[in-house]
Amino acid sequence: MTNTSGAPTRIGVPVRLSSSDAPDARVGEANELFVFIVELLREAGAEPVLLTPESVLDTELGALDGVLLPGGGDLDPRLYGQEPVEAVYDVNPEQDTLDLAVARATLDAGLPLLGICRGHQLLNVLYGGTLIQDMLPSTVVHSGLDPDDAAASEWAWHDVVLAPGSRTAALYGSTDGTTVKIASGHHQAVATVGEGLAVTAIADDGTIEALEDPDRWVTSVQWHPEAAQLPSAERLLPFSAFVKVCRRATQDRPGGVQ
C-alpha cells in the first residue's frame, strides 16, 4: 500500500535482540512470531522498517508512517517499581531500552502505534501502569501450554468482546464492537492501567486484553493476531487495517500528500 505520492507506507518494527538459540524455547517462538508480523505487514502492502538501536539513534522517525511494537520476553519489573519474581524470563535490558525509545519517539512524533503482547504491556508501563508478573497456573487459559500436558496446543483460544467505537474494534472492521476468537500465550498481564489509557477489551476472567489512548492513535492488544493457526484472512485483517490508518495519518498531517 502506498501513499498517493507513490511512496510506500513505512511501518517501523523494533527488532528482537535475544537469540533464538536461548535455552528457553519461548525466545525462539517469539522471534518466529516477529517474522510473521513483518511478513503480514508486507502482505498488507506496507514496507516494514526494522529498527535497531543504531537506526533509532541515526534515523528520524518522521520518515515512518507508523510503528508496531511486537511480542517478546518480559520487561524488567524494575521499570514499573517491582522486584522480579522467579517466573520472569528473557529480561533483556537492551531490548527494553530499544522498545521504550521507539515507543517514546513514536508518541512524540504523533505517529500511529500498535502494540502486540509484550508491546501491549510495554505501552501500559510507559503510561505509568504496572503488570502482573506471573498469572500462575490458575490462569493457564492465557498462558497457552498446560504445564501438565506438553502435547497441548501452544495457544489458549477464547473469545473476547471489543468495545463499540474503539480503535481495537476498527482493526477488525467493526464500528459497533465485535467478538473475536483470539490466540493467547502469555504469563503476564496488565495490573494497574496506565494514566490516560482506556480499556477496550476484557476477558471473562478479568484479564485486560486491549488498551488505547483516546486522544491519539495508540492501541494495543494482549493476544497474537499473527498466530499461524488463524485463517489467512483473519490474520491479515488487523494488519491491513493498521496500514490504512498509518497511510491516512500521513496524508492528514500538515504538509502530507492528499
N, C-alpha and C positions, 0 to 999 in steps of 0.2 A: 504494500500500500504506500502510495506516495502523496506528498502534498501537491497542490495544484501547480506549484512551480516545477514539478517533476522530481524533486528531491525525495528520497525515501524517508519514511517515518523511522526515526532512530531511537531505539529504546535501550537505555543503559542497564546493564546487569552486572553487579559486582561478582567477580569470580570467587570460587571456593578455594581456600588455601590449604585445607587439610588433605593429606594424601589418601587415595583410595586403598592404599596398602596398609592403612592403620589396622591394628588388631580388632577394633570394634567394627563389625560389619555394617553398622548403621552409617558410618562415614562414607563408605563406598556407595551405599544405597542413595544417600543424599546427593552425592556427586552425579550419579546416574539421573536423578530427578532434575538436577541442574541442566544437564544436557537436553532432557525432554523439554524444559521450559524454553531454552534457546531455540530448539527446533520448532516448537509451536509458535513462537513469535515470528520466526522466519516464514512458517507456513501461513500465518495470518497476514503476511505482506510487509512486515517490518524489517528493518535492518538491526539485528541485535549488536550492541556495542559492549564488549566485555571490559569492565572497569577493574583495573588493578591498582594497588597502592601508588604505583608510579604514574599511571594515567590520571588518577584523581588529582595528583599534585600538579601535573603538567597540562591538563586539558580543561578547558572551560566547559562546565556542564550546560552552559547556554547553547552548545551545539547539539544538545539532545532535545527530543520531543517529550520524553517521559523516562521513568525509571521503574524497574521491577526488582524488589528485594526477595530473593529466593530462600528456600529452606536450608537447613544445615544443622550443625551441632548447637549445644546450649550456650547462651550468653553467660558471661561471668556474672554470677549473682551479686557480686560486689557493686556492679553497675546500678543495681536497684536496692542497695543498702542491706544485703544479706550475706551471710557466710555460706559457702557451698555445702550441700549435703552429698552423701556418698554416691547417690544415683546420677548426679550431674556428669555429662560426658562431652568429650571433644571440645572443651573450652579452649578457644584459640584467641589470644589477645590481638594478634594481627587481624584476624577476621572481624572481631568486634570493632577494632579501630577503623577498618575499611568500611564496613557496613554502616556504622554510625556517621562517618564522614560523608559518605554518599547520601545518606538519608537527610542529614542536616543541609547539605548543599542543595539537594533537590527541593526541600522546603523553602530555602532562601531564594531559589530561582523561580519558585511558583510553578514547578512542573508537576504534572500528574504523577502519582506514586501509588504503586500496588505492592502490598506485602503478602507473602505466602508462607505459612507455618512459622519458621524462625523469623521471617520478615514481619509477620503479624505481631509476634512477641517483641521484636526489637522496636517497632513503632510505638507500641504501648509503653515500653520503658523510656523511649526518647521523650514521650509526652509526660513522663513523671509517674507512670504506673509501675506495678510490681507483678511478679509471676509466681505461680505455684511451681516450686522446683521439681516436685515429683508427685504425680497423681495417684500413685500406689495401685496395687492390684485391683482394688475395688472399682477402679475406673478404667480397667483394661480395655473396655469398649473403645476408648480413644487411643490406646497405646498400640493397637494393631495386634501383634502376636500375643497369644495367650502363653505366659511363661511355662505352663504345664503341657503345652501342645505345640511342639516345634514344627509340626506339619501344617499348622493353621495358615490361613491367608495372611499376607503381610499387612493387609488393611483391615480395619474395622469399618463396616459400611453402615451408615444410618442416615435418616432424613433430617433435614434442618429447614426451618421456615425463615425466609429472608424478609426483612421488614419492607412493607409497601413504601414506594418512593425512594428507597435507598439506592446508593450507587452500587452496592453489592447486588441488589436485585437487577439493576440495569445491566450488569455484566452478564446476566443470564437471560436478557431480553425481556424483562418484566418491569412494568411500572407500578403494578398493584401488589407486588410481593408474590413470591412463589415458593414451592417446596422443591428442594433438590436433594438427590442422594449423593452423599459425599464420602470420600476416602479419608479416613482418619488414621494417623500413625504418629502420635506424639505422646510424650510422657509429661510434658509441661503444658501450662495453660495460663491465661490471664487471671490474676488475682484481683488487684485493685485496678480500675480503669484509669488511664492517664487523663489528666485535665484537658478538656476540650474535645475529647473523643466521645462518639455516640456508639452504643451497641446496636448492631443491625441484624444479628442472628445469635440465638442461644439454643444449645442442645437440650434434650429432655432432662439431662442430669444437671443442668445449670451451667455447663461449660460455655464460655463466651466464644462464639465461633467466628464473629466478624465485627469489625470496628470501622468507623470512618470519621473524618473531620468534616463537620457540616459546613465549614467556612472555606474549604478548598478541596480539590480533587485528591484526597488521600484516603485510601481504602485498603483493608487487609482482611485476609481470611485465614483461619487456623488449619483448614483442610488442604488437600492436594488436588487441585483441578487438573493437574498434569498427569495423574495416575494412568499408567498404560492400560489398565483393565477397563477404563471407561470407553464407551463408544466414541469413535473418532469425532463425530460432530459435537458431542458433549464436551470433549476435551478442548476442542478448538474454540468453542463459543466464547468463553470469558476472555481469552487472549485476543480474539478478533475484536471484541467489544472494547478492550483496553487500548488496542492500537488505534481504533477510531477516535476514542477520547483524546489520545495524545495528538493525533493529527488535527482535530478540531481546536484543541487548546493552542497549538502553534499558530493556526490561522487566525485565531481570535486575539492573540497577543498584539500589542502595539507594534506596528511595522511588519506584522505577519502577512503572508501572501493569502489573499482571499480567493 
